[in-house]
Amino acid sequence: MNLKPLEDKLVIKKIEVEETTQSGIVLPSSAKEEPNIAEIVAIGSGITEDEKKKDQVKVGDRVVFSKYAGTELELDKEKYTIIKFSDILAVVEK
C-alpha cells in the first residue's frame, strides 16, 4: 500500500468479524451492520510529531471509531478508510 495520510489523519482497515447465531447460522459481514473496529495501517505526521498524541496510537493497533467517520476508498482490491484522529473513540487492548 502506498497511501500516506496527511496531518492528523489515519488510514484504517476494518476488521471483518463473522457472527454465529445461537442456532449455528453464520452471518456474513454483508448481512449485518458495518463493524466499528479497525486496525491502523498508517498514521499522519501531525500525530507522530505531536507530543500528546504520538504515544496514544501506533500502526497495528485496533481501535474503535465513530460510526459515520471518514472517507472510504479501495486500493489494490483492499478497502481502507481515512479518518481524523478525533474520530478514534478507544484503543482495543489485548
TITOR-384004 format. One record per residue (C-alpha): y negated, x, z negated; residue in three letters. Coordinates in steps of 0.05 Angstrom, whole numbers, plus 5000, padded with zeros to 4 digits. Each point is the difference from the previous one (the first is absolute). Example, Ala and Ser with C-alpha at 12.3 -4.5 7.8 and 13.67 -1.06 7.14 Angstrom:
<sites>
509052464844Ala;493150275013Ser;
</sites>
This chain:
<sites>
500050005000Met;493250275019Asn;495749514962Leu;494650304953Lys;496149504959Pro;492650114988Leu;496049994935Glu;503149544947Asp;505449715045Lys;507650064994Leu;505649895050Val;505849614970Ile;506749765025Lys;502649354971Lys;506850034967Ile;504949505028Glu;504249674946Val;505849545016Glu;501149454950Glu;506549654984Thr;500149294974Thr;504549794943Gln;505049725050Ser;500450675036Gly;495749865061Ile;496050615021Val;492849825018Leu;497150485052Pro;492850234991Ser;497949545058Ser;502149394960Ala;495450124941Lys;493150234981Glu;497650715017Glu;501250504944Pro;494150264961Asn;503450664984Ile;499350605046Ala;500950755003Glu;493950445010Ile;500750405065Val;493150345004Ala;493750054958Ile;492850085023Gly;495750594978Ser;495349564961Gly;505749884951Ile;502950704996Thr;493150314988Glu;497849494947Asp;501450254929Glu;501449304973Lys;504449765057Lys;504050615021Lys;505149984944Asp;501249255002Gln;504049975066Val;503750485045Lys;504149975064Val;506849694985Gly;497649564943Asp;501949265001Arg;494049554989Val;498449264992Val;494249795043Phe;495649395011Ser;503349455040Lys;495049955058Tyr;497750725000Ala;499750495057Gly;501150055074Thr;507050005028Glu;502050435060Leu;506250245035Glu;500950735018Leu;506450315028Asp;503649334988Lys;498350034925Glu;495449514966Lys;494550284955Tyr;494149714962Thr;493450354987Ile;496849784934Ile;494350204955Lys;501450354935Phe;497049414963Ser;505449545029Asp;505450364960Ile;501749594938Leu;505350444968Ala;504750595009Val;507449834992Val;503150524955Glu;507450135002Lys;
</sites>
